[in-house]
Amino acid sequence: MSIEPESQSRERKDLAEALRGLRRASGLSGERLALRCNMSQTKISRIETGRALPSVIDVARILKALEVPDEVADELLNLARRANVDYASWRAYARIGLHHKQAELKALEGSSRVTRHFLPAIPTGLLHVREYAVETLSPTVAGDPTRDVARAVQARMDRQAVLDDTSHAFWFLMTEQAVRWQRVSTEAMAAQCAHMAEVNRRPNIQLGIVPHGVHVPGTPMNIFVVYDDRLVTVELFSGEVVLRDPKDISQHLSLFDFFWSHALTGDSASAFLEDAAGEFRRQRD
């Protein structure tokens, strides 16, 4: 499956044109189709003109209302699934400025009631102390694009204000590997662990840690974030994939719940982090 930007644009255009053509062939007006689908006529119009990307469920409802043959419906549903996947490379984000990515995340977090972070490799930026943020936003290997690190770091720190809004709930699930992977000095690692222990005491925040030595019959493959039940972002070395298919969202919610069931939580998670902070302090001394 290709998820290059040019392919995404073409597939979305093809989907819009196919739905518009099927509706016209059926002899239905946009208003009549909207009534059959229990959608607004404006939404149907936006879907058919490509101004709005329909979910897979939206497409299924439209195809059912149009009584499209199963073979054609299956082809268009597959097209809808591909169209509902976005990919953006970190190089592209760096070209326009990583602070813009931080602003995008801030808006997404601010518009979400519940955000779930699955973090098998590293704590998320919402939990970073400044020195940790500097390290993770700085180029590290050959081929990494240059970027305005100071501006990106400040934008990341500004994002953390959303944690103070108790109308938003945040769940952070990390592996012990993510907690202990030493990206910065032992002093900064101690500060990072202590900070996460403190954040875990906030009323709108739940933090879980899957420790080493626990039998977990599953593999933590990727960092992912679920925003309510509307989209999932998955981080790769090269970039970020965005999934909007309800089946993909449901699967990632189930994965989160599965790994959470093996985690230390509440006071146990805070105690684990405080112990880790103490270990890093002793290494420093």
C-alpha positions as CSV (number, residue, x, y, z in Angstrom):
1,M,0.0,0.0,0.0
2,S,1.4,3.3,-1.0
3,I,1.0,6.2,1.4
4,E,3.1,8.8,-0.5
5,P,1.4,12.2,-0.5
6,E,0.8,12.2,-4.3
7,S,-0.9,8.8,-4.0
8,Q,-3.0,10.0,-1.0
9,S,-4.3,13.0,-3.0
10,R,-5.1,10.9,-6.0
11,E,-7.0,8.3,-4.0
12,R,-9.1,10.9,-2.2
13,K,-10.0,12.5,-5.5
14,D,-10.8,9.1,-7.0
15,L,-13.0,8.3,-4.0
16,A,-14.9,11.6,-4.3
17,E,-15.5,11.2,-8.0
18,A,-16.6,7.6,-7.7
19,L,-19.2,8.4,-5.0
20,R,-20.5,11.4,-7.0
21,G,-20.7,9.2,-10.2
22,L,-22.6,6.4,-8.4
23,R,-25.1,8.9,-6.9
24,R,-25.8,10.5,-10.2
25,A,-26.1,7.1,-11.9
26,S,-28.7,6.1,-9.3
27,G,-30.8,9.1,-10.2
28,L,-30.8,10.4,-6.6
29,S,-30.3,14.0,-5.7
30,G,-27.8,14.9,-3.0
31,E,-30.6,15.8,-0.7
32,R,-32.4,12.4,-1.2
33,L,-29.1,10.5,-0.6
34,A,-28.5,12.6,2.5
35,L,-31.9,11.5,3.9
36,R,-31.2,7.9,3.2
37,C,-27.8,8.0,4.9
38,N,-29.0,10.2,7.8
39,M,-26.4,12.8,6.8
40,S,-26.7,16.4,6.0
41,Q,-26.9,17.4,2.4
42,T,-23.9,19.7,3.0
43,K,-21.8,16.8,4.2
44,I,-22.7,14.8,1.1
45,S,-21.7,17.7,-1.1
46,R,-18.4,18.2,0.7
47,I,-17.6,14.5,0.3
48,E,-18.5,14.4,-3.4
49,T,-16.4,17.6,-4.2
50,G,-13.4,16.3,-2.2
51,R,-13.6,19.0,0.4
52,A,-14.3,16.5,3.2
53,L,-12.7,13.1,3.6
54,P,-15.4,10.5,4.5
55,S,-14.7,7.8,7.0
56,V,-14.9,4.2,6.0
57,I,-18.2,4.1,7.9
58,D,-19.5,7.1,5.9
59,V,-18.6,5.4,2.7
60,A,-20.3,2.2,3.7
61,R,-23.5,4.1,4.6
62,I,-23.5,5.8,1.2
63,L,-22.9,2.6,-0.7
64,K,-25.7,0.8,1.1
65,A,-28.1,3.7,0.4
66,L,-27.2,3.5,-3.3
67,E,-27.6,-0.3,-3.3
68,V,-24.1,-0.7,-4.9
69,P,-23.2,-4.3,-5.9
70,D,-20.9,-6.0,-3.4
71,E,-17.9,-6.2,-5.8
72,V,-18.0,-2.5,-6.4
73,A,-18.6,-1.7,-2.8
74,D,-15.6,-3.8,-1.7
75,E,-13.4,-1.9,-4.1
76,L,-14.5,1.5,-2.9
77,L,-14.3,0.5,0.8
78,N,-10.7,-0.5,0.2
79,L,-10.1,2.8,-1.5
80,A,-11.7,4.6,1.5
81,R,-9.4,2.7,3.9
82,R,-6.3,3.8,1.9
83,A,-7.5,7.4,1.7
84,N,-7.9,7.5,5.5
85,V,-4.2,6.9,6.0
86,D,-1.9,9.9,6.1
87,Y,1.9,9.9,6.2
88,A,4.3,12.8,6.8
89,S,8.1,12.5,7.1
90,W,10.1,14.2,9.8
91,R,12.1,15.8,7.0
92,A,9.0,17.5,5.8
93,Y,8.2,18.8,9.3
94,A,11.8,20.0,9.8
95,R,11.6,21.9,6.5
96,I,8.7,24.0,7.7
97,G,9.9,24.1,11.3
98,L,9.4,21.6,14.1
99,H,7.7,24.3,16.1
100,H,4.8,24.1,13.7
101,K,4.5,20.4,14.5
102,Q,4.4,21.3,18.2
103,A,1.6,23.8,17.5
104,E,-0.3,21.1,15.5
105,L,0.0,18.7,18.5
106,K,-1.1,21.4,20.9
107,A,-4.3,22.0,18.9
108,L,-5.0,18.3,18.7
109,E,-4.5,17.8,22.4
110,G,-6.6,20.8,23.3
111,S,-9.5,19.5,21.2
112,S,-9.4,16.0,22.6
113,R,-11.3,14.9,25.7
114,V,-9.1,11.8,26.3
115,T,-5.6,11.2,24.9
116,R,-3.8,7.9,25.3
117,H,-0.1,7.6,24.7
118,F,1.6,4.2,24.3
119,L,5.3,4.8,24.8
120,P,7.5,1.7,24.5
121,A,10.7,3.6,23.6
122,I,10.7,7.1,25.1
123,P,8.5,9.4,27.2
124,T,6.3,11.8,25.1
125,G,7.1,15.5,24.8
126,L,4.2,16.3,27.2
127,L,6.3,14.7,30.0
128,H,9.7,16.1,29.1
129,V,11.8,18.3,31.3
130,R,13.7,20.9,29.2
131,E,17.0,19.2,28.9
132,Y,15.4,16.0,27.8
133,A,13.3,17.9,25.2
134,V,16.5,19.6,23.9
135,E,18.2,16.2,23.4
136,T,15.2,14.5,21.7
137,L,14.6,17.5,19.3
138,S,18.3,17.8,18.3
139,P,19.7,16.0,15.2
140,T,21.4,12.7,16.2
141,V,22.4,10.8,13.1
142,A,23.7,11.5,9.6
143,G,20.9,12.6,7.4
144,D,18.8,14.2,10.1
145,P,17.6,17.6,8.8
146,T,18.7,20.8,10.5
147,R,16.1,22.5,12.6
148,D,15.6,25.5,15.0
149,V,16.0,23.4,18.2
150,A,15.4,26.3,20.6
151,R,12.2,27.3,19.0
152,A,10.9,23.7,18.8
153,V,11.8,23.1,22.5
154,Q,10.0,26.2,23.7
155,A,6.9,25.2,21.7
156,R,7.1,21.7,23.2
157,M,7.3,23.2,26.8
158,D,4.4,25.5,26.0
159,R,2.3,22.5,24.9
160,Q,2.5,21.1,28.4
161,A,0.1,23.7,29.7
162,V,-2.8,21.5,28.5
163,L,-2.0,19.1,31.4
164,D,-3.2,21.8,33.8
165,D,-6.7,21.7,32.3
166,T,-8.6,19.1,34.3
167,S,-11.3,18.8,31.6
168,H,-8.8,16.8,29.5
169,A,-7.7,13.3,30.6
170,F,-4.3,11.9,29.7
171,W,-3.1,8.3,29.9
172,F,0.6,7.7,29.5
173,L,1.7,4.0,29.2
174,M,5.5,3.4,29.1
175,T,7.7,0.3,29.3
176,E,10.6,0.2,31.8
177,Q,12.8,0.5,28.7
178,A,11.3,3.9,27.9
179,V,11.9,5.1,31.5
180,R,15.5,4.0,31.7
181,W,16.9,4.6,28.2
182,Q,19.6,7.1,28.9
183,R,19.2,9.9,26.3
184,V,20.7,12.6,28.6
185,S,23.1,12.9,31.5
186,T,22.3,11.0,34.7
187,E,21.4,14.2,36.4
188,A,18.9,15.0,33.7
189,M,17.6,11.4,33.7
190,A,17.0,11.7,37.5
191,A,15.1,15.0,37.0
192,Q,13.0,13.4,34.2
193,C,12.0,10.4,36.3
194,A,11.2,12.6,39.3
195,H,9.1,14.9,37.1
196,M,7.1,12.1,35.7
197,A,6.4,10.8,39.2
198,E,5.1,14.2,40.2
199,V,2.9,14.5,37.1
200,N,1.4,11.2,37.9
201,R,-0.2,12.7,41.0
202,R,-2.4,15.1,39.0
203,P,-6.1,14.2,39.1
204,N,-6.5,14.1,35.3
205,I,-3.4,12.1,34.5
206,Q,-2.9,8.3,34.7
207,L,0.6,6.9,34.2
208,G,1.4,3.2,33.8
209,I,4.7,1.4,33.5
210,V,5.2,-2.2,32.2
211,P,8.2,-3.4,34.2
212,H,10.9,-5.9,33.1
213,G,10.2,-9.4,34.3
214,V,6.5,-9.3,33.8
215,H,5.1,-11.9,31.4
216,V,3.4,-9.9,28.6
217,P,2.0,-12.1,25.7
218,G,2.4,-9.3,23.2
219,T,5.0,-7.1,21.6
220,P,5.2,-3.3,21.9
221,M,5.9,-2.5,18.3
222,N,5.5,1.3,17.9
223,I,4.8,4.5,19.7
224,F,1.2,5.5,19.1
225,V,-1.3,8.0,20.4
226,V,-5.1,7.7,20.3
227,Y,-7.1,11.0,20.4
228,D,-10.6,10.2,21.7
229,D,-12.0,7.7,19.3
230,R,-11.3,9.8,16.2
231,L,-7.8,9.2,15.1
232,V,-4.5,7.4,15.9
233,T,-0.9,8.6,15.2
234,V,1.9,6.0,14.9
235,E,5.5,7.1,15.0
236,L,8.2,5.6,12.8
237,F,11.9,6.4,12.4
238,S,11.1,8.3,9.2
239,G,7.9,9.9,10.0
240,E,4.3,9.7,11.3
241,V,1.3,7.7,10.1
242,V,-2.2,9.0,10.9
243,L,-5.1,6.4,10.9
244,R,-8.8,7.4,10.8
245,D,-10.5,4.1,10.0
246,P,-12.7,3.2,13.0
247,K,-11.4,-0.4,12.9
248,D,-7.8,0.8,13.3
249,I,-8.8,3.1,16.1
250,S,-10.6,0.3,17.9
251,Q,-7.6,-2.0,17.5
252,H,-5.2,0.5,19.0
253,L,-7.6,1.2,21.9
254,S,-7.7,-2.6,22.6
255,L,-3.9,-2.7,22.4
256,F,-3.6,0.1,24.9
257,D,-6.0,-1.6,27.3
258,F,-4.1,-4.9,26.9
259,F,-0.7,-3.5,27.8
260,W,-2.2,-1.3,30.5
261,S,-3.5,-4.4,32.2
262,H,0.2,-5.5,32.8
263,A,1.4,-2.1,34.1
264,L,2.2,-0.6,37.4
265,T,-0.2,2.3,38.0
266,G,-1.1,4.9,40.6
267,D,1.2,5.0,43.6
268,S,3.1,2.0,42.4
269,A,4.1,3.7,39.2
270,S,5.1,6.9,41.1
271,A,7.3,4.8,43.4
272,F,8.9,3.0,40.5
273,L,9.8,6.4,38.9
274,E,11.1,7.8,42.2
275,D,13.3,4.7,42.6
276,A,14.6,5.2,39.1
277,A,15.4,8.8,39.8
278,G,17.3,7.7,42.9
279,E,19.3,5.2,40.9
280,F,20.3,7.9,38.4
281,R,21.3,10.3,41.2
282,R,23.6,7.6,42.7
283,Q,25.2,7.1,39.3
284,R,25.9,10.8,39.1
285,D,27.4,10.8,42.6
